[in-house]
Amino acid sequence: MNENTAIIIVDGFLRGAFDVFNAMLSLPFDYSPETPQPFSGVVADQYPVAFMGRIKNGLGQVVLLFTTADAARFASTIMETEPSAKDVLTEDDIAALREAAGPTLGGGVSNLMERFGRGVEQLDMVEITAPVTANLLSDFLGSNAVACHFSFTGGNLSGKGIFAYSESVEHMAPEGIQQTTSAPPTLSPNEMADILSGFETVAEQPKTPPPNHKGTENIGMVLDIRLEATARLGRVQMQIGDILNLGPGSIIEVGHLVDEPIELLINDKLIARGDVVVVDEKFGLRITEIVSQQARIESLH
C-alpha cells in the first residue's frame, strides 16, 4: 500500500459517493476519513451491510460497509418514511439500498477517475449483501486490499462506515500523484439534482440556471456514464419444451394489451412508461409517465 496514493483514493471516492448522497437525499453530507490501512487488519464484523462494486475491464473492486442501523436509516430516508434503528433489514430496505448503491458507487468511482486524470470508468457489477462475511469480502477484494474507517453526518443522519478497495485500484493512479491541498471541483447541488432527477420524484424546478452558475465544466464526470435502456413490451413464462418447439412463424402472446403503455427500464429498473411512436421509420418511445419512487423500489423485489 502506498500511503499517499491510498489517502487520495479514499478522499476521491468518498467525496464522489457523498456528493451523490447529497443529491439523492437532499441532505448536506460531510465525512471524515481515518488513516487507510491494510484490509487484513480491519475488523469489519460491526459493518455487515455491504455496497459491492466491480469496475469494468478488471480495473478493481470497491466496497462501502455500513452498520445495520445506519443502513436502515438510509433506506428509510430514501423511502421517505420515519427513520428508525433496526437490527435486521426488511426486503423494502434492501430494495431501497439497491436503488442507491449503483449511483453511489458510480459517483465515487467517477470522481476518483477524474482525480486520476482518466476517462470515466463504469461498474459492471453492483451488489447489496447483508449480512456480509469476512471471507466473502476477502475473496471479492483479493490480497493486499486497503480499508479506511470514516464517519459521516448528513442532516439527522450520522454514523460510521468502512471504505475498502482492491490493490488494482492503486495501479490506476498516475505515477507521482500528490494529494491536493484544496478540494477538487465538484458538481453543485443543483447540477447533481438535475442529473439524478430521473431517480427520484421532485417538484418542478426552474430550468434556467442562476447567474454565475459554477461547476458546469465538471458535469461530464457523471454525464459520460453509460446506462442500458430497455423498452419492455411484455413478458411471458414458457416451458422448455415450448421454447424448443419455436420456429419461424411462431406467435408468442406476451400478455400485453394493445392500448397498454410500454415500460422503460434503466439498468433493469422500471423508470417510466410511454407509448410506441414511429420516428424516421424506426420505433420510438414517447414517455407519458415517470413512475413513483415507491414503484421503482417495488420493481426491484
N, C-alpha and C positions, 0 to 999 in steps of 0.2 A: 504494500500500500504506500503510495506517495501522499504524504500528509497534506501538502499544499494542494495537489490535484483533488484529493478527497474533500477538502473544505469547499473548493469551487463547485464540485459536483453536488454536494449536499445543498449548498445555498442556491445554486442554479435550479435544481429540481424542485426544492420546496417552494421557492418563490413562484415558479410557474404553476405548481399544483394549487397553492393557496390563492393565486390570482383567479383560478377557475372557481374555487370555493367561494371567493368573494362575490363573483358574478352569479353563480347558481343559487346561493342562499341569501344574497343581498346583505351580507354581514362583513364588516371591516376586519378581516382576519390578520393576525400578526403571529409570528412564530419565532422561536429562539432555539437554535440547534446547539447541542453539546459537541464535544470533540469526537470526530469519527474514530472508529476502532475496528479491528478485525471482527467479522461477524461471529467467528467461532467463540469469541469471548463474551458474547452478548446473551443474557438470559431473557428470552422473549416469551416466557410462559404467561406473563401477565397481559400480553397483547395478542389474543387469539383470533382477531379478525384481520384478514389479510386482503389487500388490494394487490393482485399479482399481474404484472405485465411483461410481455416479451417484445423487444424491439425487433422490427423486421430485419431480414438478412443476417440473422445470427449475431447482431451487434451487442446484445446484452439483455439482462433481466433487471427489473426494478420491482421493489415491494414497499408498500406502506402498511404498517401494522398499528392497530388501534385496540384499546380495551373494548370489551363488550358494551360497557355503559356509554362510552363516548360514541361508539358506532351507532348505538340505539338512538342517541340524541341527534346525531347527524341525520339518521333515517327519518326521525320524527319531524325535523325541520324541513327536510325535502318534501315530505308528505303534508306539511302544514298542519300537523297535529301537535298536541301538547307534549313537549319533550319530557321523557321520564327515563330514569336509570333502570336497566334491565339486566338480568343475569343470563338470559337466553334471547336470541334474536328470533323474531317471527318471520314467516315467509314474506310478509309485506315489507319488513325491514330489509331483508336480503335483496328483494326486488328493487327497492329504492336505492340501496347502496350500489347495486349492479348498474343502475342507470347513471350514477355519479362516477363510478370507478373509471370508465373509459375516458371521459373528458378530463378528469383529474390527473390520471397518469399521463395522458397525452399532453396536457398543458405543461406538466413537469418536464417531460422529455423534450418537447418543442423549445422550451426556454433554455434547457441545458444545451441543446444543439446550437441555438443562437449564440450562447456563450462560447461554444467551441468554434464558431465560425463555419458551421456545417449547414447543409441543407436540412429541411425539415424531415425528420425520420418518423415513421408511423409504427404503431403497435400491431402485431399480427395475432396477439392473444391477450385477453384481459379476463381475469377470473376473480370472483369473490369466494374466499374459502374461510369458513367459520364452523368449528374451530380448526385452526391450522396447527400442524405439529412441527417440532424442531427438525425432524427427519425430512419432511416434505420441503421445508424452506431450504435446508442444506442441499437437497437434490436439485431444487429449482435454481438456486443461485450458484451452485458449484463451489469449488475450493477457492480460497483467498478472497471471499466476498467481504464487503465492507458494510458496516452498520453505523447509524448515528441516532441517538435519542434526541427528541426535540419536544418542546412544549408549545402550545398554541392557545390563542384566545380569539374569540370572534363573537361579539355581542354577548349573549348569555352563555355561550358555549366556551368551554375551556377544558384542557386536558393535556395528555402526553401521548407520544407515539414513537415509532421507530421507522426510519427510512433505511432501506438496505439495497445494495446493488451488486451485480456480479463484477468480477475483476475486469471483464472485457469492456465495461463502460469506460474505465480509465484509459484503455488503449485508444479511444477515440479523441482524447484530449490532445491538442497541439503541443508539441514539444516546447517546454519553457513557458507554458501558460502561467500567468500570475493572477492572483486574486485582485480584483478591482477594489479601490478604496471607496468608490461611490456606487450607489445602487444602479444597476443597469436599467435602461429604459424598459418600461413595461406598458401593457395596454391600459388605458384609462378604464375606470368602471363602466362608463357609458359605452365604450367600444366593446368591452367584453360582454356586456349585457346584450348589445346588438347581435354579436356573434352567436350567443347561446340562446337567443330569443326563441329558436325552434325547439329548445329542450325544456321550456317552462312556459306557463301561461302568465303573461304580464299584461299590464294595462297599456293601452296605446300610447306611444311616446312620440314627440315631435321628431321628424326625420331629419331636420336640418341641424347640423351640429352648431354649438355655440361658437362665437368669435374666438379666435386664437386657440382653437381646439388642438391639443398637442397629442403626440404619441402615434399619429396615424402612420408614421413611417415603419412601425413595428407590427402593423396589423397582419402582414403576410406571415408572421410566425404561426398564426392559427389558420388563416385562410388557405394555406397551401396543404393542409391536412386533407387527405382524400378519404371519403366515406362511400360505402356501397349503397346505392339507392335501388330499391326493387319495387315495382308496381305489381301487386298481387291480385289476380283476378278471382281466385278461389282456391280451395284445397279439397282433397278427397283422399280417403284411405282405401287402399286396394290390397287384395291378397296377392301373394307372389305368383300364384298360378294365373291370375288375370293379367298381371304385368307381362308374363311370358307369352301370353296369347295376343298381345298387342301387335298390330301391323299397320301398314298404310291403309288409310280409310277408317281406322277405328275411331270411335267417338267416345270421349270421356266426359261425363257430367261432373262439373266441379262444384255444384251446389250454389251457384251464384246467379241471382235473378238478373234479368236484363236491365232493370232500372235501378239496381243497387250500385252504390259508389265503389270505386276501386280503391284498395288500400295502398298507401305509400309507406314503405319501411326503409329506415336508415339503419344500416348495420343490424338488420333483422329486428329492429324495434319499430313498432307502429307509431308513426308521427302524424300522418294526415290521411284524409280521404278525398277523392275527387272523381271527376267524370272523364271518360275517354274522349279525346278530340283528335282530329287529323290535322297535322301541320306539315305542309310540303310533302304530302303523300306518305307521311310517317305518323304512327300513332303517338299521341302525347297524353299527358295527364293534367287537367285543369283542376287545381286544388280548390275545394269548396269548404273544407273543414280541417282545422288543426285540433287534434284530439287533446283532451284534458290531461293534466299530469297524472291523475289517478288512473285514467285509462291506459296511459303508457306503462305505468307500473304494473297494472294487472296483466298487460300483454306479455310481460316477462315471465309470468308464472309457468 
